[in-house]
Amino acid sequence: MVVSIGWNPYYKNTKKSMETHIMHTFKEDFYGEILNVAIAGYLRPEKNFDSLESLISAIQGDIEEAKKRLDLPEHLKLKEDNFFQVPKSKIMNGH
């Protein structure tokens, strides 16, 4: 995932928020479920955008950069961390 933590100025938010973009495509949605998030790095500061298209383009760039960084040895080892081990009783829709 890539995540924005802040004010999201393009949408003129009045409250600080955490907006998570999941990079994997799932067949089903999981609205209302609890999402555990581990932040493994920092990509760039928050900024405003002139258009929705430029915001989407920046997010796509963030995704590509995150994919590269997640392949680095220090991030690959995180896959084995207990934080990411989900008990079978908690798996939803095969994920």
N, C-alpha and C positions, 0 to 999 in steps of 0.2 A: 504494500500500500504506500501511497504518498499521502501526506496529511498537511493541512494548513491549520496552524494554531494562531489565532489573532482576531482581527476585526473584519477581515475580508472587505476591504474598502470598495471594491467594485459593486458589492451589494449594499453598501452603506449600512452595515450592521451597527447596532448600538450596543451590542454585547459581544464580549470576546467569546469565540467559539472554537471548536475543534471539528474540522470537516475532513473526513477520511475518504479517500478514493481508493477502492480496492482494485488492484491491477488484474487479478484473476477473474475470468468470466464464469459465473455460475449459472446453471440452468434455472435454478429457482431463486426467488428473493428470500430474504430472511429479516424483513422488517419486524421490529419488536424483539429481536433476539439480542443477547448481550454480546458485544464485540470486545475482545481483549486486544489491546494494541501495545506493541513494544516499539519504541522509537530507537532506531539503530544508527541514525546519522542526521546530518543537516545539509540541505541542498542550497537554499537561498533565502534572503529576507523577504518579508511580505511586501507587496507593492500593489499599486492600483493599475488598472488596465483601461485603455481607451474604448475597448469593445469586448463583447462576449467572445468573439472569434480569437482575439489576442489572448484572452484568459485561457481558453481551451487549448490554444497552441502552447502556451507556457506549461500547462498541466501535462500535455503530451511530452514536452521536453523533459519535465521533471520525471515522468515515468521512464523514459529512455535512460536518463542518468541513474535513476534508482536501480533499474535492471542491471546496469554495468556494475554498480557498487555492490549489489547483492551477490554478485559472482566473485567478489574478493574473498580471500581466505578468512579474514576476520569476521565476515558476515555469514559465510557458508557454515561456520561452526555453530552459529545460532540455531540452525535447524534442529540440532540435537538437544537444545536446552529444554528442560522440563516445562518451561512456560508454554512451549508449543506442542506438548504432548497432551492430546485430548482424550479423556476416558471415553470408551465406546458408548457409554450411557449418555454422553453429551453431544455425540455426533448427530448432526441434523442433515437430512437429505443426502447422506453419503459423504458429507464434508465435515 
